[in-house]
């Protein structure tokens, strides 16, 4: 079952349960799928494209949470956090900080000394962690490891 099919089934269940937040969140993802389909000009999205859309939606929620925290808007922060939790269930399990750090150390050992910079490290690390880790956390770990 594709992510789109799973989300559609969950949307039907949310409608039966009258869970308005879940309904709105899942509809927004289905809408994002449609926009992506139109953007690419394809009939159906691949599993990777669907995953990328959901990852982008989760990142948008995370960014909103950070902004609402700065603005001291607890009501909006709670809503965004709940939406992020709903969407996170459709993403693959995220790597822990220790697992990411271990990968980064391994990649840095393989880099020649003159190429040891954040850009070069990120180019090698991110393809392996795509969809499995938050980019900001990876960037922070790369920075820390390069500094040590």
Phi, psi and omega in degrees: 000128180287166178300319181298316179296318179297316180294320178298317178295318178294326177296317178299318179294320179297324177294319178295323181279351183058042179264092189296320179298315179296319179300309182298318182295313182291324176296322179296324178290317178298322176295318178297323175300316181297315178301318181294321178298315179295318180299317182276340180076018181257158179290316180226152177274151174282167179299323179294320179293320177298316179297321179296321179296314181294320178299319179296319179297318179295319179297320177300319178296319180297317178297319179296320179300317179297318180291319180292330176294316178298322183275358180059044179252081185298323181299313180288325179299316180298317181297313181296321179296320178294318178297319179298318178298318179299313183287328182297336180294340181267355179267153175295161181303135182277147178288148178282166180299321180295319179295319179296315181300319180297316178297316181298316179299317179298318180291320180295326178296327181280348180278139173294153186304322182286343180260007183279087174219168186298318181299312181296318180294316181296324178298328180273326185281314189299320178300327180285333184254009183303122180080353183252351181204151177288130182301323179295321179293318179298315179301316180297316180294319178299316180299314180298316182292325177291328180285336183269000000 
